[in-house]
Amino acid sequence: MDLRQLRAADLIPLLNEETKAWQRLLDWDFSKSAGLVRRFVEMRALNGYALMENGEAAGYSYYVLEEHKGLIGDLYVRQAFSSPENQHRLLESVLEALIAAPQAIRIESQLMMAHFADRHSMPMARHLETFERNFMVLDLEHQALDLPRRPRRSPPESASVYIDKWSEQYQEPAAQLIAAAYQGHVDSLINDQYRSVAGARRFLFNIVQYPGCGSFFPPASVAAFERSSGRICGISLASLVMPYCGHITQICVAPWVRGTGVGYRLLRQSLEKLRAAGCSKTSLTVTASNHEAVKLYEQVGFSTARRFFAYVWEGF
């Protein structure tokens, strides 16, 4: 059933169960995202479908259209109705709707609460590319953050950097940094916002303004700058996903300081500030094939708690 035919009250049992699942599995407060879903459903303004069983919402999936692409925002099926067939039916319905949209030439999604065992049996499999990702967790209560890590190379004298707390005025230079940092990077295949300054600008706006990655937490967000020029060369942005749990929403460094330890310094500062704010743990996500980043996070003390996939459909 089209979500626009439902009332927000019809989804309450489903959204309550999903909120509990996010907290149990990921230490993540999904209630703000669930609240947005209810609000837009009540306004008849959320595109997507619900899977109905005897008049009860057994699952749902929604999507948004953004310029040239579609984004599948979520897909969840209640435990009592969970099956590969039900997940497949929801995903297929959403994909069919997006393909029918004339402006959509690409579809992206990262579905934390859905699992498809075989990508070859997924809808539109011949147009699909998958990327395995790790959800990693760090125990801030018991993990020392003074792990010595020798940089692969020493930065040139002109690239000596200092770190400052995050400010809104850094958003535009940070967008330029993200576009430069992710050029040719695997994550730019997953999220095409990384491929341009305009896309990175929208990405930053979304993580600061919306609760999809938690509530943005400026006290634990920092930026690195070259001392000689004042040019931004790295960022580490953090959010709170529970009162006791932080999340690193974005960390990247400029190509010219990569391998000099700037990323580690930024990450350590964010983690120290999260711990000082009362967080007992923190999390982040990373693409599994980004071996250098995974190695850094493991050296700091992160471990993989859950694996999921990013999905991209093109050429349909």
N, C-alpha and C positions, 0 to 999 in steps of 0.2 A: 504494500500500500504506500502511496505517495505520502511523505511526511507532512505535506501541506494539508492533508485531509485529517490529520490527527490534532488533538489538543495536547498541551503540555502535560496535563495530568495523566494521559495515556502512557507516557514514557517514564513516569516517576519510579515504578518498581524496577524497571530495567536500568535506569540511570543510578539508582541507589545501589544496585548490585555492582555495576561497573565501578562506581566510586570506591566501594569496599575492596574490589579486586585491585585497583591501582594502589591503594594504601597497603594491602597485604603483600603484594608482589614487588612493588617498586618504592614503597615509602613515599608515596606521591599523593598530594591532595588534589583530586580530580574535581572537587565540588564546584570550583569556579567555572571550569570548562562545561560541566554539566548544567550549571546555571545559565550559561550562554545558549546552550542547546535548547533548554526549556523556553528561554525568552524568544528565540527566533522561531521555534515551532509555534508558540502561541501567536506570534505575529504572522504566521503562514509565510515565512520568509526563508525557510531552510530547505535547500534542495537535497533530496535523498529519498530513501525508502525504509520502511519498517517491515519486518517479517512478522506476520500475525498468526497466532494460534488460538482458535476459539475466542476471538475478540481481544486477546491479550498480546501486547508487544513482546515478542520473543527475542528480537534483535533489531538493529538499525545500522544504517550507514549513511553518511552525508557527504556532500561535496560542495566545493566553491569553484567558480570560474574566475580566473585571473588573467586578463589579457589573452595570451595565446595558449594557455594551458589550463587543465583541470587539476584540482587538488582534492584527493579523497582524504577528508579530515579524520575520519574514525570509522571503525567497523567493529561492532561488539554483538555477540550472541550470548544470551543468558545461559548459565551452566546447565539448566534443566533441558535446554533445547540445542545445546552445542553439538554440532556435527560438521564434518567437512562439506556435506551437501548444503546445509543451511548457510554457512559462510560463503560458499561458492555462489548460491542464488543471490545473496545480497550484493556481492562484488560484481557479478555479471550484470545485475540491474543498473548499478551505478555506472559501470563502464559503458553500457549501451546508451545511457542518457548523455554521458559526456561526449561520446563519439558523434552523437547527433547534433551537438553544439558546433556550429560552423567555425567558430574561432579557435576551437581546441585542437591543436596539432600535437600535443604532448600531455601525458597524464602522469602525475607523481603521487606517491604515497609512502608513508612509513607507519605501518600498523602494529602498534605495540601489543595489542590484545587479541590479534588474530594470528592463526598459524596455518599455513598451507604447506603440506608435507612435500608436494611435488610441483615445482613450478611449471612443468610440462603439461600438467592437467588443469592449470589455472585458465580462466577466461582470457582470450586473446593472447595465448602463450607465444605465438610466433612474433608478436610485436613487443614482447616483454623482456626486460633486462632486470636482473635482481642483484642486490648488493648486500652481503651479510654485514650486520652491524652488532657491536657489543654494547650492552648496558653495563657500565662498570661502577663499582661502589667502593668507597674508602671509609674506614672506621676512623673518625677524627679523634675519638676519645683515647685510643691506644696507639695510634700510629705517629711516630716522630716525623716531623717534616724537615729535619735538618740533614736529610740524606745527601751525602756529597755526590755530585755528579759532574764529572769532568767534561767540559764542552769538547766537541769534536774538533773545533778550531777556535783560535783566539780572534776576537773581533778586531778589525783595524782600529787604530787610535781614533779616527774620525767617527767610528760607529759606537763609541762608548755611550751607554744609555743610562737614563734614570727612569724611575717608575713613579707615576702620579696617580691619585685617585681619579675615578671616572667622572666626567662632566658631560653634560648635554652638548657642549660646544665641540666635543670630539666626534660627534656622530658623522659628520661629513668626511673628515679625514679618515675615520675608521672605515667608512664605506669604500673609500679609495684603497685602503690597505687590504680589505677583504678581497676585492677584485684582483689585486696584484698577488696576494698570497695564494689564492686558489686557482690561478691560471695553470691549466694542465693537470690539476689535482683530481683524484678520483671523486671527491665530494662535489665537484662541479658537474659531474655526470649525474649525480643524485638530485641535486638542487640547482637548477639553472640560474637562480638568483645570484650565485657566486660568480657568474661569468661577466658581469658588468657592474659598473658603479651604481647605476640606477637600480638594479636588482638587489645589490648589497644594501642600498639605502632602505628599500622596502623590508628586507630581512631584518635589519636593525630596528626599524620602527615596530615590526611585529613582536620581536622578543622583548622590547621595552614596554609596549603598550598592552599586549594581550597575554592571557594566562596559559597559553599552550605549553610554554616552557617554564611554568611557575611564575611567581611574582618577582619581577626584576628587583635586584637588591644592590643598589649603588654602593653601599659601604664595602662590599666585597668585590667590586668591579674596578679594574685598574688598567692603565695604559702605559706603554713604554715609549720613550722619545730619545732621539739622538741628542746628545749634549751639544754638539757643534752646530747643528742646524735647527733643532727643535722639531724635526720631522717625526711624526708618529711611526713606530716600527713594530708595534705589537699591542695586542689587547687580550684581556681575560675578563669575560663578563659572567656574572653569577646571578642566580635567582634563588628564592626559597620555594621549595615544593612541599615542605611541611615545616612547622615551627622548629623542628629539630633536625631538618635535613636540607642541605643546600644542593644546588645543581650548577655545574659549569655549562653555560649555554653556548659559549663561543670562546675559543682560544686560537689565536693565529699570530704568526710573526712575519715580517717582511722577508722576501727572499734574500736580501743582502745581509741579514743578521741570522739567518737560519743556521743552526748548528753551533751557535756561540753561547748557549745557555740562557738566552733571553726568555724563551718559552717556559723553561723550568722556573725562573725567577718570578714570572708573572703568575704561574699556577700556584706556586708556594704562597705568594702574597694573598691570592684569593682564598686559599684554603685556611691560612692563618686568620684572616678576617672573618670567615665563616665560623671557625671554631670560637673566636672571641665573641661572636654574636650568639653563642649557645648551641650551635649545631653539633650533634654527636656523629653525624655521618654526612657524606656528600656523594653525588653521582655525576656521571657524564656519559655521553654516547660517542662512539668512535667507529669508523668503518674498519672492519676486520683486516682488510688488505693494506691499511695504513700502518705497516709494521713498526715504523719508527715511533709514531705516536703511541701505539699500544705498548711498546717497550718502555717508553718514558713513564706512562701512567702506572705500569706494573712496578717499575723501580720506586715510584713514589709510595706505592702501597695499594693501589686500586686492584680489584679483582673483578672478573666478569661474572655478573650475577644472572644475566639473561641475554639470550641471543635473539635477534629479530632481523627482519629484512626491509630494505628500501626497494620499492618497485617503481619502474619507469616504463611506460608504454609509449612508443613512437612508431611512425610509419604506417598508421592504420588508415 
